[in-house]
Amino acid sequence: MIEEVGKTSLSQRAPDDMAQRFESLRGFGLLPAGRTKNVTPLSLSQIAATILAVVAVKPGYAGLAGKTLGGLRPVGGIDAAFQQCATLGQAVEMLLQTSAALDALLELRVSESEIYTNAHGRGTIVYRSDDRILTAHYVHQNAISLFQAGADKAFDPRALISSSITEMVFYAPFFRRIVNELAREAAAPLFSPTIDPEDDDEEARKEDRIKRLEIQQNSIFLNLAVETQVTWPPVETLVHFEGYRLILIPPTREHTTSIHIDLADQKITSESAVSLINRFLSLMAWCDDNFAILQEGWSGNPVPVPVPKQNLGFATAYSWIFDRKLPAAREARKALALYREGRNAEQNYFISYAILSYYKIIELKFGDFEGAKVRDWIAINYTALKADKILDTQIANFDKERGNEEPQTYLNKACRVAVAHSSVNNPSDPDELPELRRLHVAAHILRALARRFISNEFGVSECPYDGT
């Protein structure tokens, strides 16, 4: 399998790529662990999880990919599934154990991309049935409406939230090689396995870590990156805070500073956990008089997993052309400065400051005491924004948040005033995750309005080479 997977891209995989994937799979309980892990025969379900785990671009996410992709469910229910397999993992197992299923297979397409909101992963099996060619689709378990009988008839595989996704395609010969290897191993004479003495040391280190960090058998960890200059422990450290256990992990060359919490054993939701961690970081920022920014992460690991450093790649062009001049109007230059500050703040999770920066751009033309004119401008231009199909998702989320309140009133009172003042009627607590989520939704709309304002009111072109 390693040899076949190595042919899937121009760049060769790192020498330890599969070893990292196996370790990640063990962390999720999808492969054997312990001293005999390297000599224990794999079950069909374990082999299926390993196959699906190679779809993950980064080897550290192999365990999560194996678990998520293996649990994908058939669109249209069991009757529309490949060989009536209830999950994609079971479908892969069927290919490995049933020659008729493998003979029918034309291709298996698997993606780890975000297909629907907060729902990663999709599988497609194309196969022959008598003289017909059929397709079975498998999607994330959160897409409940797609599991009803008959949903496959109207299913549109192109109806997804992403404008681009990545896929890995497996053909029948890939599975035949694995089946042949399994048959060869089954026919080979039995022998006494030799256990590497280093496995004892490795398992002892793992057991010590589990005990030291109070990791439980049912643990499900939330792993979040932290950008900070507050004092951080030099090694993995367990901290007791407000009745909960937090694990702090220091940065390395490959990993960023991170903080982790066991959601399952401590019976706390992801939302409440983020709010708790924000409170913890706020206290640390106060004590150290320095910054502490909670960033993104994921949940699902049975042990705390260090968060890889972000690869902040930026756009480059083969032929880079720039031909622009500063706007003559002072207010236009100020608007561009505010936009950059707002964009920087939004990127770095300073969402309250981003709200203020974008709103201040719209205020530039109307002055300090012309709030009504600002709101009138927003009302008119929000209607124009709704015609932009690119913003469909953001508009829908915003309309859900504002409810029956007019867009211009909501952006002024519940957003601008809420973050700029200690408002009694519209309180805003930046440690609370629901509030942060609400402000991020508003920031998307305010950013679009700010761009429209700069373009239409000040006549600033968005083209980098038109000479204006």
C-alpha positions as CSV (number, residue, x, y, z in Angstrom):
1,M,0.0,0.0,0.0
2,I,2.9,2.4,0.8
3,E,4.3,1.9,-2.7
4,E,1.0,2.5,-4.4
5,V,0.1,5.6,-2.3
6,G,3.6,7.0,-3.1
7,K,2.6,7.4,-6.7
8,T,-0.3,9.8,-6.1
9,S,1.7,13.0,-6.4
10,L,4.7,14.5,-8.1
11,S,6.4,15.1,-4.8
12,Q,7.5,12.0,-2.8
13,R,6.0,11.4,0.6
14,A,8.4,11.8,3.6
15,P,10.2,8.6,4.6
16,D,8.3,8.5,7.9
17,D,4.9,9.5,6.4
18,M,3.2,6.1,6.9
19,A,4.8,5.7,10.3
20,Q,3.3,8.9,11.4
21,R,-0.1,7.9,10.0
22,F,0.1,4.5,11.9
23,E,0.9,6.4,15.1
24,S,-2.1,8.7,14.6
25,L,-4.4,5.8,13.9
26,R,-3.2,4.1,17.1
27,G,-4.0,7.3,19.0
28,F,-7.6,6.9,17.8
29,G,-7.7,3.3,18.7
30,L,-7.9,2.3,15.1
31,L,-4.8,0.1,15.1
32,P,-3.3,-2.2,17.7
33,A,-1.2,-0.6,20.4
34,G,1.2,-1.9,23.0
35,R,4.3,-4.0,22.9
36,T,2.9,-6.3,20.2
37,K,1.5,-3.6,18.0
38,N,3.9,-4.3,15.1
39,V,3.4,-8.0,15.0
40,T,-0.4,-8.2,15.6
41,P,-2.4,-9.1,12.4
42,L,-4.8,-6.4,11.4
43,S,-8.5,-7.0,11.2
44,L,-10.4,-6.0,8.0
45,S,-11.9,-2.9,9.8
46,Q,-8.4,-1.8,10.8
47,I,-7.1,-2.2,7.3
48,A,-10.1,-0.2,6.0
49,A,-9.4,2.6,8.4
50,T,-5.7,2.6,7.3
51,I,-6.7,2.8,3.6
52,L,-9.0,5.8,4.3
53,A,-6.4,7.4,6.5
54,V,-4.0,7.9,3.5
55,V,-6.5,10.4,2.1
56,A,-5.5,13.0,4.8
57,V,-2.9,15.4,3.3
58,K,-1.1,15.7,6.6
59,P,-0.1,12.4,8.3
60,G,-0.9,13.8,11.8
61,Y,-4.6,13.9,10.8
62,A,-4.6,10.3,9.6
63,G,-6.4,9.0,12.7
64,L,-9.1,11.7,12.5
65,A,-9.5,10.9,8.7
66,G,-9.8,7.2,9.3
67,K,-12.5,7.7,11.9
68,T,-14.4,10.4,10.1
69,L,-14.3,8.9,6.6
70,G,-15.0,5.4,7.9
71,G,-18.2,6.7,9.5
72,L,-19.6,8.3,6.4
73,R,-23.2,7.1,5.7
74,P,-25.0,6.4,2.4
75,V,-27.2,9.0,0.8
76,G,-30.6,7.6,0.5
77,G,-30.1,5.0,3.2
78,I,-29.1,1.3,3.1
79,D,-31.1,0.5,0.0
80,A,-29.0,3.1,-2.0
81,A,-25.7,1.9,-0.5
82,F,-23.0,-0.1,-2.1
83,Q,-23.7,-3.8,-1.2
84,Q,-26.0,-2.4,1.5
85,C,-23.1,-1.2,3.6
86,A,-24.1,1.2,6.3
87,T,-20.8,3.1,6.4
88,L,-18.0,3.8,4.0
89,G,-15.7,1.8,6.3
90,Q,-17.9,-1.2,5.9
91,A,-17.9,-0.8,2.1
92,V,-14.1,-0.9,2.1
93,E,-14.2,-4.0,4.2
94,M,-16.6,-5.6,1.7
95,L,-14.2,-4.9,-1.1
96,L,-11.5,-6.7,0.8
97,Q,-13.5,-9.8,1.7
98,T,-16.0,-10.3,-1.2
99,S,-14.7,-11.0,-4.7
100,A,-18.1,-10.2,-6.3
101,A,-18.0,-6.7,-4.7
102,L,-14.5,-6.1,-5.9
103,D,-15.2,-7.4,-9.4
104,A,-18.1,-4.8,-9.6
105,L,-16.0,-1.9,-8.4
106,L,-15.0,0.8,-11.0
107,E,-13.7,3.4,-8.6
108,L,-13.8,4.7,-5.1
109,R,-13.4,8.5,-4.7
110,V,-12.8,9.9,-1.2
111,S,-12.4,13.5,0.0
112,E,-11.4,14.9,3.4
113,S,-12.5,18.4,2.3
114,E,-15.3,20.4,4.1
115,I,-18.3,19.5,2.0
116,Y,-21.0,20.9,4.1
117,T,-20.7,23.4,7.1
118,N,-18.7,21.7,9.9
119,A,-19.0,18.4,8.0
120,H,-15.8,17.1,6.4
121,G,-15.5,14.1,4.1
122,R,-17.3,12.5,1.3
123,G,-17.1,9.1,-0.5
124,T,-18.3,8.0,-3.9
125,I,-18.4,4.4,-5.1
126,V,-19.0,3.8,-8.8
127,Y,-19.8,0.1,-9.6
128,R,-21.4,-2.2,-12.1
129,S,-24.7,-3.9,-11.3
130,D,-25.7,-6.3,-14.1
131,D,-25.6,-4.1,-17.2
132,R,-25.9,-0.8,-15.3
133,I,-23.3,1.5,-13.8
134,L,-24.5,2.9,-10.5
135,T,-23.1,5.4,-8.0
136,A,-23.4,5.3,-4.2
137,H,-22.6,8.5,-2.3
138,Y,-21.5,8.6,1.3
139,V,-21.6,11.8,3.4
140,H,-21.0,13.0,6.9
141,Q,-23.3,11.7,9.6
142,N,-24.5,15.3,10.3
143,A,-26.2,15.5,6.9
144,I,-29.3,13.8,8.4
145,S,-31.8,14.9,5.7
146,L,-29.8,13.0,3.1
147,F,-30.2,9.6,4.8
148,Q,-33.9,9.3,4.1
149,A,-35.1,6.7,1.5
150,G,-35.1,8.3,-2.0
151,A,-32.8,11.1,-1.1
152,D,-30.2,9.7,-3.6
153,K,-32.6,10.4,-6.5
154,A,-32.4,14.2,-6.1
155,F,-28.8,14.3,-4.6
156,D,-26.5,16.8,-6.3
157,P,-22.9,16.1,-5.6
158,R,-21.9,19.6,-6.7
159,A,-24.1,21.3,-4.1
160,L,-21.4,21.9,-1.5
161,I,-20.1,25.0,0.4
162,S,-16.5,24.8,-1.1
163,S,-15.6,26.1,-4.5
164,S,-12.8,23.5,-4.7
165,I,-12.1,20.2,-3.0
166,T,-9.4,17.5,-3.1
167,E,-10.1,13.8,-3.7
168,M,-8.1,10.5,-3.8
169,V,-9.3,7.9,-6.2
170,F,-8.8,4.2,-5.6
171,Y,-9.2,1.6,-8.4
172,A,-9.8,-2.1,-8.2
173,P,-6.2,-3.1,-8.7
174,F,-5.3,-1.3,-5.5
175,F,-7.6,-3.5,-3.4
176,R,-6.6,-6.6,-5.4
177,R,-3.0,-6.2,-4.3
178,I,-4.0,-6.0,-0.7
179,V,-6.3,-9.0,-1.0
180,N,-3.5,-11.0,-2.6
181,E,-1.1,-10.0,0.2
182,L,-3.6,-11.1,2.8
183,A,-4.0,-14.4,1.1
184,R,-0.2,-14.9,1.0
185,E,0.1,-14.1,4.7
186,A,-2.7,-16.5,5.6
187,A,-1.0,-19.3,3.8
188,A,2.4,-18.6,5.3
189,P,3.6,-20.9,8.3
190,L,3.1,-19.5,11.8
191,F,6.1,-18.2,13.6
192,S,6.9,-16.7,17.0
193,P,6.9,-12.9,16.6
194,T,10.0,-11.0,17.7
195,I,9.2,-7.9,19.8
196,D,11.5,-5.0,19.6
197,P,12.9,-4.2,23.0
198,E,12.5,-0.5,22.2
199,D,8.7,-1.0,22.2
200,D,8.9,-1.5,26.0
201,D,10.4,1.9,26.5
202,E,7.9,3.5,24.1
203,E,4.9,2.0,25.9
204,A,6.4,3.0,29.3
205,R,6.7,6.6,28.1
206,K,3.1,6.6,26.9
207,E,1.8,5.1,30.1
208,D,3.8,7.7,32.1
209,R,2.3,10.5,30.0
210,I,-1.2,9.1,30.4
211,K,-0.8,9.0,34.2
212,R,1.0,12.4,34.4
213,L,-1.7,14.2,32.3
214,E,-4.6,12.3,33.9
215,I,-5.8,11.0,30.5
216,Q,-8.8,8.6,30.8
217,Q,-9.9,5.7,28.6
218,N,-12.9,7.7,27.3
219,S,-11.0,10.9,26.8
220,I,-11.9,13.1,23.8
221,F,-9.6,16.1,23.6
222,L,-10.2,19.6,22.2
223,N,-6.8,20.9,20.8
224,L,-6.5,24.6,20.2
225,A,-3.6,26.8,19.1
226,V,-2.5,29.8,21.1
227,E,-0.6,32.8,19.9
228,T,0.9,34.4,23.0
229,Q,3.8,36.0,24.8
230,V,2.6,35.2,28.3
231,T,4.8,32.9,30.3
232,W,4.2,29.3,29.3
233,P,5.5,26.1,30.8
234,P,8.6,24.5,29.1
235,V,7.1,21.0,29.0
236,E,3.6,19.5,28.8
237,T,1.9,20.6,32.0
238,L,-1.4,19.8,33.6
239,V,-3.2,22.8,35.2
240,H,-6.3,22.7,37.4
241,F,-8.5,25.7,36.7
242,E,-12.1,26.4,37.9
243,G,-12.6,22.7,38.6
244,Y,-11.4,21.6,35.1
245,R,-8.1,20.1,33.9
246,L,-6.2,22.0,31.1
247,I,-3.1,20.8,29.4
248,L,-0.6,23.3,28.2
249,I,1.9,22.3,25.5
250,P,4.9,24.5,24.6
251,P,5.9,25.3,21.0
252,T,8.5,23.3,19.0
253,R,9.9,23.8,15.5
254,E,6.9,22.0,14.0
255,H,4.2,22.9,16.5
256,T,2.7,26.0,17.9
257,T,1.9,26.8,21.5
258,S,-1.4,25.0,22.4
259,I,-3.9,24.3,25.1
260,H,-6.0,21.1,25.5
261,I,-9.1,20.0,27.4
262,D,-10.8,16.6,27.8
263,L,-14.4,17.1,26.7
264,A,-15.7,13.6,27.4
265,D,-14.3,12.9,30.9
266,Q,-15.0,16.4,32.1
267,K,-18.4,16.5,30.6
268,I,-18.0,19.9,29.0
269,T,-19.2,21.0,25.5
270,S,-16.7,22.5,23.0
271,E,-18.5,25.8,23.2
272,S,-18.2,26.0,27.0
273,A,-14.6,24.7,26.8
274,V,-13.6,27.6,24.5
275,S,-15.2,30.1,26.8
276,L,-13.4,28.6,29.8
277,I,-10.0,28.6,28.0
278,N,-10.6,32.3,27.0
279,R,-11.2,33.1,30.7
280,F,-7.9,31.3,31.6
281,L,-6.0,33.2,28.9
282,S,-7.5,36.5,30.0
283,L,-6.3,35.9,33.5
284,M,-2.8,35.0,32.2
285,A,-2.7,38.1,30.0
286,W,-3.6,40.3,33.0
287,C,-1.0,38.7,35.2
288,D,1.8,38.9,32.6
289,D,0.6,42.1,31.0
290,N,1.0,40.5,27.6
291,F,-1.1,39.1,24.7
292,A,-2.7,35.7,24.5
293,I,-4.8,34.9,21.4
294,L,-6.8,31.7,21.2
295,Q,-6.8,30.4,17.7
296,E,-8.4,27.5,15.8
297,G,-8.0,23.7,16.4
298,W,-10.1,20.5,16.4
299,S,-11.5,17.9,18.7
300,G,-11.7,14.1,18.7
301,N,-8.3,12.8,19.7
302,P,-8.1,10.3,22.7
303,V,-4.9,12.1,23.8
304,P,-3.8,15.8,23.6
305,V,-2.2,16.3,20.2
306,P,0.2,19.3,19.5
307,V,-1.2,21.7,17.0
308,P,1.0,22.1,13.8
309,K,2.2,25.6,13.0
310,Q,0.1,27.4,10.4
311,N,1.5,27.4,6.9
312,L,0.6,31.0,6.1
313,G,1.2,30.8,2.4
314,F,0.5,33.9,0.4
315,A,-0.6,34.5,-3.1
316,T,2.2,35.0,-5.7
317,A,2.0,35.5,-9.4
318,Y,4.3,34.5,-12.3
319,S,4.1,38.0,-13.7
320,W,3.5,40.4,-10.9
321,I,2.2,43.8,-12.0
322,F,1.5,46.8,-9.8
323,D,0.7,50.3,-11.0
324,R,-1.3,52.3,-8.5
325,K,-1.1,55.7,-6.8
326,L,-2.3,56.9,-3.5
327,P,-5.8,58.3,-3.6
328,A,-5.7,62.1,-3.6
329,A,-8.4,62.5,-1.0
330,R,-7.2,62.3,2.6
331,E,-10.4,60.5,3.7
332,A,-9.8,57.8,1.1
333,R,-6.3,57.2,2.3
334,K,-7.6,57.0,5.9
335,A,-10.3,54.5,4.8
336,L,-7.6,52.2,3.3
337,A,-5.6,52.4,6.5
338,L,-8.7,51.5,8.6
339,Y,-9.5,48.6,6.2
340,R,-6.0,47.2,6.6
341,E,-6.3,47.5,10.4
342,G,-9.7,45.8,10.3
343,R,-8.5,43.0,8.1
344,N,-5.4,42.4,10.3
345,A,-7.6,42.4,13.4
346,E,-10.0,39.9,11.9
347,Q,-7.2,37.6,10.8
348,N,-5.7,37.7,14.3
349,Y,-9.0,37.0,16.1
350,F,-9.4,40.6,17.4
351,I,-12.9,40.6,16.2
352,S,-14.2,43.5,18.3
353,Y,-11.5,45.8,16.8
354,A,-12.3,44.5,13.3
355,I,-16.0,45.5,13.8
356,L,-15.0,49.0,14.9
357,S,-12.5,49.5,12.1
358,Y,-15.0,48.5,9.3
359,Y,-17.8,50.6,10.9
360,K,-15.5,53.6,11.2
361,I,-14.9,53.5,7.4
362,I,-18.6,54.0,6.7
363,E,-18.7,56.8,9.3
364,L,-15.9,58.7,7.5
365,K,-18.2,60.6,5.1
366,F,-20.9,61.5,7.6
367,G,-19.2,62.8,10.7
368,D,-19.6,62.2,14.4
369,F,-23.2,63.3,14.7
370,E,-24.7,61.8,11.6
371,G,-25.5,58.3,12.8
372,A,-28.8,58.3,11.1
373,K,-27.2,58.9,7.7
374,V,-24.7,56.0,8.4
375,R,-27.6,53.7,9.1
376,D,-29.5,54.9,6.0
377,W,-26.4,54.1,3.9
378,I,-26.1,50.6,5.4
379,A,-29.8,49.9,4.8
380,I,-29.6,50.8,1.1
381,N,-26.3,49.0,0.5
382,Y,-27.2,45.9,2.5
383,T,-30.0,45.3,0.0
384,A,-27.4,45.5,-2.8
385,L,-25.2,43.0,-1.0
386,K,-27.9,40.4,-0.9
387,A,-27.8,40.3,-4.7
388,D,-24.2,39.1,-4.5
389,K,-24.4,35.2,-4.8
390,I,-20.8,34.9,-3.4
391,L,-22.2,36.2,-0.1
392,D,-25.2,33.9,0.1
393,T,-23.9,31.9,3.0
394,Q,-22.7,35.0,5.0
395,I,-26.0,36.8,4.3
396,A,-28.0,33.8,5.5
397,N,-25.9,33.5,8.7
398,F,-26.3,37.2,9.4
399,D,-30.0,37.2,8.8
400,K,-30.3,34.4,11.3
401,E,-28.3,36.2,13.9
402,R,-30.2,39.6,13.6
403,G,-33.6,38.0,13.7
404,N,-36.3,40.7,13.2
405,E,-34.0,43.6,13.8
406,E,-33.2,45.8,10.8
407,P,-29.6,45.2,9.5
408,Q,-28.5,48.8,10.0
409,T,-29.9,48.9,13.6
410,Y,-28.4,45.6,14.5
411,L,-24.9,46.5,13.2
412,N,-25.0,49.8,15.1
413,K,-26.4,48.8,18.4
414,A,-25.6,45.1,18.8
415,C,-22.2,45.3,17.1
416,R,-20.6,48.7,17.0
417,V,-22.0,50.1,20.3
418,A,-21.8,46.7,22.0
419,V,-18.0,46.4,21.4
420,A,-17.1,50.0,21.8
421,H,-19.0,50.7,25.1
422,S,-20.1,48.9,28.3
423,S,-23.6,48.7,27.0
424,V,-26.3,47.4,29.4
425,N,-28.8,46.7,26.6
426,N,-26.3,45.1,24.2
427,P,-23.5,43.6,26.4
428,S,-20.5,42.0,24.6
429,D,-18.2,39.6,26.4
430,P,-15.2,38.6,24.1
431,D,-14.4,35.5,26.2
432,E,-17.8,33.9,25.4
433,L,-17.7,31.7,22.3
434,P,-21.3,32.4,21.2
435,E,-20.6,36.1,21.3
436,L,-17.4,35.7,19.3
437,R,-19.2,33.6,16.7
438,R,-21.9,36.3,16.4
439,L,-19.4,39.1,15.9
440,H,-17.5,37.0,13.3
441,V,-20.7,36.7,11.3
442,A,-21.3,40.5,11.6
443,A,-17.7,41.2,10.6
444,H,-18.1,39.4,7.3
445,I,-21.0,41.7,6.4
446,L,-19.3,44.9,7.7
447,R,-16.2,44.0,5.7
448,A,-18.3,43.7,2.5
449,L,-20.0,47.0,3.3
450,A,-16.7,48.7,3.9
451,R,-15.3,47.5,0.6
452,R,-18.4,48.7,-1.1
453,F,-18.1,52.1,0.6
454,I,-14.4,52.6,-0.3
455,S,-15.1,51.6,-3.9
456,N,-18.4,53.5,-4.5
457,E,-18.0,56.6,-2.3
458,F,-14.3,57.2,-2.7
459,G,-13.9,55.7,-6.2
460,V,-10.9,53.5,-5.2
461,S,-10.4,50.8,-7.7
462,E,-9.7,47.2,-6.6
463,C,-7.4,46.5,-9.5
464,P,-3.7,46.6,-8.6
465,Y,-2.5,47.6,-12.1
466,D,-5.0,50.1,-13.6
467,G,-2.8,53.2,-13.0
468,T,-5.3,55.1,-10.9
